[in-house]
Amino acid sequence: MKDAGWSIYPNLETWIWMNCKSISDFAGRIGVAHKTVITLMKGERGTTKYVIDQILKETGMTYEKCFEEK
């Protein structure tokens, strides 16, 4: 895993590193800017229902599993 442990959502971070080349790759898959994913994963601000829905669709995780905080 690359730079593991920086996200407040470890399950999402792990999924991304196991299934994508980078945060930018994941962001492209869900149709948002990589900065959107980074700020969400760092807990710097919230996001929209659209982004959450896209993340859950791509990962196949439940909301509870994906956004379980460490």
N, C-alpha and C positions, 0 to 999 in steps of 0.2 A: 504494500500500500504506500501511496505517496503522501507525505506530510500528514499522516493520520493524527486524529485527536484534536483538530482545530475547530470542529463544528459542534454546536450544541445538540445536534441531532445525529448521534453516532450510527444509527441504523441506516439512515439516508446516506451518510458519508461513506460507509462501508459498501453499500450497494453501488454507489457511483464509481468508487475505485475498482470494484470487481467487474463492472459491466461497461465502463466508458473509458476512453483514452484520457479525458480531462474534464474539468468543470465546464469548459467551453463546449466540449462535445455533448455533455449532458444538457446544457442550456439549449444548444441547437436542436436536440431531439425533442425538447418540450416547447420550443418556439419562443424563448425569452433571451434577454441579454445575460451574459455570464455574471455580470455585476449583480443582477437580480438574485441569482442563485447564491452568490457569495454572501450578500448582505442578509438574506434569509437564514442561511446556515450558520452565520456568526451570531444571529439573534439581534442584529442591529436595528431591525425594523420588521414589521409584519409584511404580509403580501396579500394578493387578491385571491378570491376563490378560484378564479381561472388558473392561476399558477399552481395552486394546491391540487386542483383537479388534474392538471397536466402531469404533475409529479407522481400522483397516485396511479394514474393511467400507465405511465411509463414504467414505474417500478413494480406495479402489481401488489404493493403493500397496502395494508389498511392505514387509515389516518393515524390510529393509535400507535401502530408499530413504526411507521415512518417518522412521526414527529415526537417520539418518546425522547425526552430530554435526559442528558446525563447529569 
